[in-house]
Amino acid sequence: MSSGMQGSADPIQLRGARHGILVSVREDADFAIVLEALRGRLTQEKGFFAGSGLSLDLGWRELGESEMESLEILLAECGVGLLGIISTSLATRALAEARGHKAIIGRLGLSQHQGRAIRREEAARPTRSPVPTDPGPQAPASDEEPTLMVRRTLRSGQEVRYSGNVVIMGDVNPGATVEAEGDVVVLGSLRGQAHAGAAGREGSVVVALAMLATQLRIGELIWVGEAEGRKKREATPMKASVLQGQIRVEPFSA
């Protein structure tokens, strides 16, 4: 769900998460600019965000009451719920909880804002049990790979990137992108780009009911769609996997 990742200079980055949309905020960006960018995305893709919840990863940024209130007003105006605040700042989490929001220190926040020593106030706190990366009812078991379910069609310009498997319950149109560190499954037509095993795992696969992708990637390998065999790939569920160092696309069999 692009939501997609933006360039590194953008004040916000959006990605699909298990329970909605995760927005990562650049720590050095002015918060007014952050809110303006967020409003732009929510307004431009109103249909995509409709009915979705949003989690905010603030890293080390310390949010004041006025900034938190501005965020709440913006989300209310756009009809998007705030699922929770992910922050490595004790002050920000305390403020969020005081205003009735779920607040956690998540592994994703720490990894995205790495290279900083944990503040004394954090180091002095008692050790807690691990918590889910994004606010939600329950984290997956340690031996299970998380799966993001996207129950909609991805249109041109929309992106979904996730650190587990991704299942698209719809089509992936030309110009749309799906990227997963695990497998990519499209329960519809895959006409855009798909990248499975984005962390370098060549054992991952791409499966689609209609494999019409313009480009597939598994790990570091790339496959470009060709006209030959298109009718077969359109009529038969197909699977792309790595065999002998190359991506091979063939009819899917359970």
Secondary structure, 3 states (H helix, E strand, C coil): CCECCCCCCCCEEEEEECCEEEEEECCCCCHHHHHHHHHHHHHHCHHHHCCCEEEEEEECCCCCHHHHHHHHHHHHHHCCEEEEEEECCHHHHHHHHHCCCCEECCHHHHHHCCCCCCCHHHHCCCCCCCCCCCCCCCCCCCCCCCEEEECCCECCCCEEEECCEEEECCCECCCCEEEECCCEEEEEEECCEEEECCCCCCCCCEEEEEECCCEEEECCEEEECCCCCHHHHHHCCEEEEEECCEEEEEECCC
